[in-house]
Amino acid sequence: MAKKKTTAKKTKPKTPRKPISFKLSRQQQIILGSFLFFLGLALLFSFISYLFTWKADQSLLQTGTREDNASNWLSLVGARISHFFVYKGFGIPALTIAVLTALTGVYYFFDYAKGALKKFWFWGILLMLWLAVFLGFFSNSNDILGGTVGYEINDFLQDYLGLTGAIIVMTFLAIIYLVLRLRLTPERVSTYFKEKKNALAGEFVSDATPEPVIVDNSSTYEAQEILKGSTTGGDETAFAKAETETPPTTTSTFEQNVQNLQPTLTKKTPEVESSFEVTQAPEEEEVIPTPETVVEVEVEKPVEEEELTDNLSSKLVEDFGEFDPTLELAKFKFPPIDLLKDYTNGQGITINQEELEENKNRIVETLNNYKIGISNIKATVGPTVTLYEIVPEAGVRISKIKNLEDDIALSLSALGIRIIAPIPGRGTIGIEVPNKNPRIVSMRSAVASKKFQEAEMELPLTLGKTISNETFVVDLAKMPHLLMAGATGQGKSVGLNAILTSLLYKKHPAEVKFVLVDPKKVELTLFNKIERHYLAKLPDTEEAIITDNSKVINTLNSMCIEMDARYDLLKNAMCRNIKEYNAKFKARKLNPENGHKFLPYIVLVVDEFADLIMTSGKEVETPIARLAQLARAIGIHLIIATQRPSVNVITGIIKANFPARIAFRVTSKIDSRTILDTSGADQLIGRGDMLYTQGNDVVRIQCAFVDTPEVERIVEYIGNQKAYPDAHLLPEYVGEESGTSLDIDASDRDALFRDAAEVLVIAQQGSASLLQRKLKLGYNRAGRIIDQLEAAGVVGPFEGSKARQVLVPDMMALDQLLNNE
Ligand SMILES: Nc1ncnc2c1ncn2[C@@H]1O[C@H](COP(=O)(O)OP(=O)(O)OP(=O)(O)O)[C@@H](O)[C@H]1O
C-alpha cells in the first residue's frame, strides 16, 4: 500500500495539473437532486395553499409562535415563505419558482445534461416577471394576483407610459418571448395550418417524393405536373419530410406504380420506342451548426467495478481523465458556417423540362440513325451535368455506342459529353450531358451537409457534389495521398482551398498541421494568418508557407526525419498506426518522459508540383516517393497538384504511390490517361468539373466552390483566436552541402554570427547550448555558428565534453578582431 502511494506521488508532478472542478459525484447528484425536488414540491404545496389561506394566516406572519396553528399546508414556515415569494414577490406566477426548483432536482437526480435547464431557468424567470406585471393590471395593492413586484412594476409603467403605453410595451415583450423562445413566426403558423389542411385533404402529399418519375412522351403533361409538384410547388415541409423519410435509393410506391404501367403506356403510343425517366436528385438535408443547435452532451460514466490491479495508466486516467490534446487551446472555436457564402440562395436544382426532352430526343435519334434501339432512358439531373442512363435493346454491342461519343456530341452541339459504357454495377450505359445553366456548388452547402457534419473520419474532406447531387465526402487518411491535375484555370486552386477548408471546419489545431508549398506565392499565402494554429515549419525559418524551391528540399527531408522518428515512437509503443498510438497516448499508457507525445496528422500540400520537379528533379522526387510509400501509417499525407500531368512530372514511382487522383479538365486524352489511367478528363467542362478515382471507379464531381474572400474570413476568424506560441516545428535538417570546414568565408557567416560572438564573450563560455538558449536556435544552427566562431578565432577548438575556450577577453577586443578582418 505504502509503495503504491509513493509511485502515485512520484508521477503526479509529471502529469498536467487537474483543473479545479465542481463536478459532483453520482451520489452527491442524487442527494442534491432529491433535496431540490422535495424543496420544489414543498414550495409548490405551500404556494398553492397560500393562495387560499393567505388571509387567514395574515396575523401569524409577524407574531406567530409554535403554539399557533397556521392554515397553510406547510404551517408557519410555509405561510412565511409563501408570503415572501407570493405576496411580497410575484403573486401567482411565483409558482414557476417552485416548479423550476423541482425540475432542477429531477435533472440532477437523473443526471440529465444541464444545458436545457439553464434555458428553463432563464426563460422561466422572464415569463414569471412578465406574468406578474401582466396580472398587475388586474390587481389592487393588497391582493396576491401579481404580487407586490408585479403590482409595483405595472404601476410604474402606467405612471410613466399610461395604460395604453404599458399595454403596448407588454405586448411587444410577449412577441419577443414567442419569437425567441417558442420560435413562432407567421410562416410557421401558416405552415402549420396548411399542413393540417393537407392532412385532411388526403395522403397524396406525403407519398410524393422527388424520386424517379417515368415520363412517357404521350404523358408528358402529367409528368410535368408531377415534377412541378415535387420541385417548386406544393408544401415545402411535406416535401422535406418525404425526402428525409425516404432514402434516395428506395423506389417510391408512386414510381413502382408507374413502372408497372410502363409496358401499357409504351404499347399505347407505337410511334415512341422508349420510355423516359427523369430523376431529380434529392436535395440533401443540411445541418447548420448554429450556436443554439450545439447541444451539450454529458456522458454518464459507467459504474466500474473495483479492480485490484496496480495499473498506473488506469489510475492516471481515473485521477486526471484521458489526455486531451486540445486542452492548450480549449477555448478554440471552429469557424461558423456563416463565413461561407451561399451561391445558390438556398435553391435546389431547377429542372429544365424542355432541355431534358430535347436532349433525350436527340440521343434517341442519333442512336436510331445508327440502328441502335433503346428500351429505356432515365435522366438524373446533377449540378452541372445530367446523366442519361440508357438501357439498349438486346443484342446491341456496347462498343458501338461508345464509338458514337463524337456523333452524339455533334448532335447535341454540346461540349463535354462523356460516355460511360457500361456504368459499373448498374447494367446501363451512361451519357453525361452538361446542363445549359450549370449550378455552382457552394462550399457552404457541402460543409453544412449532414454527411460531412456527421462524418466520423480521421481527415474528412468534402470535395463537392456528385451527379446525383449527393455531397461527396472522403477520408484523406484512407486515400492516403492525393494527386490533383488540371489545365490552368480549371479549378485546381479552388479545389485545394476546398480541401483545406474542409479540414479547418472539422479538425482542431492540435489534431492536424499543414505544410504548405506554394511556388506561385499567391495561392496559399492566405493561410499565413493561421501559422501558429495549423501550420508546421522548419525551425529558424521566418515564413511557414514555403515559396522557395530550395527550401522545399529541406522541408521534405525534414518530414522524412519526422517520419522515421514517428516510426520509432510507434515501434516503442507497439502500435501499428497513428490512430492506435494516439488512442494509447490519450489513455495515458505511454510515458511522455520516454519521448512520447500526441502526434498531430501532417498534411503536405504542394501546388505546382511540375515546377518543383523541373527545378529540383530527383532531389524532390526521392523524399516525396519515400513519404508516399511509408508515411501513411504515421499520419503524414501528401496532396500534390500540378498543371502539367506529363509522364516526366508524374513519374511511375509517384503514380504507384498515389492511388487517389483528381483530374480537372486537361487539354488532351494523353494527359487524362497520365493522371487517371483512362480518358475522360479531356471531356470535362471546366470550372470545377472533375473526375475522382481511388483506384477503381471514376466518379464525376462538381467541386465545391470557395472563393478567396471566404477563405480569408475563415483564416481571419481562426487567426484572431488564441494560438500556440509558435508554428508546429519540424525536425531540423542540414543539407549535405553544409559541412564543418574551418575555412568558412566571412561572407557566408550566419546572420546571427555577431550576436552569438557577443553572447559567448560576455559569458566567457564557448558552448553551443548557451547559444541555443540565448538566441533561441536549433541545435544544428548553433553548432554551425560555433564552427564559424572557431574559424574567426573567437573560440578555441572542440574539447570533448568541456565547453570551448573563449579566446577573446572582452567586447572591445571582439570589436577590434571583427573590424580588422
Ligand atoms: N468549383 C467551381 N465552381 C465554379 N467555378 C469555379 C470552380 N472552380 C473554379 N471556378 C472558376 O474558375 C476560375 C479559376 O479557378 P482556379 O483559380 O482554381 O484555377 P486553377 O486551376 O488553379 O488555375 P491555375 O492553375 O492557373 O492557378 C475561378 O476563378 C472560378 O471562377
The ligand as a Gaussian input file, in Angstrom:
#p B3LYP/6-31G(d) Opt

LIG

0 1
 N      -15.892000      24.621000     -58.269000
 C      -16.060000      25.702000     -59.015000
 N      -17.287000      26.175000     -59.254000
 C      -17.432000      27.291000     -60.009000
 N      -16.429000      27.975000     -60.576000
 C      -15.201000      27.561000     -60.379000
 C      -14.939000      26.394000     -59.587000
 N      -13.617000      26.199000     -59.558000
 C      -13.060000      27.187000     -60.286000
 N      -14.011000      28.005000     -60.788000
 C      -13.781000      29.182000     -61.623000
 O      -12.584000      29.031000     -62.346000
 C      -11.652000      30.045000     -62.042000
 C      -10.239000      29.501000     -61.991000
 O      -10.106000      28.572000     -60.949000
 P       -8.716000      28.276000     -60.249000
 O       -8.045000      29.556000     -59.887000
 O       -8.938000      27.330000     -59.163000
 O       -7.921000      27.598000     -61.421000
 P       -6.539000      26.873000     -61.388000
 O       -6.730000      25.556000     -61.983000
 O       -5.957000      26.936000     -60.036000
 O       -5.683000      27.758000     -62.321000
 P       -4.136000      27.969000     -62.229000
 O       -3.529000      26.633000     -62.357000
 O       -3.818000      28.901000     -63.350000
 O       -3.888000      28.608000     -60.893000
 C      -12.124000      30.603000     -60.705000
 O      -11.792000      31.928000     -60.549000
 C      -13.618000      30.398000     -60.759000
 O      -14.242000      31.483000     -61.375000

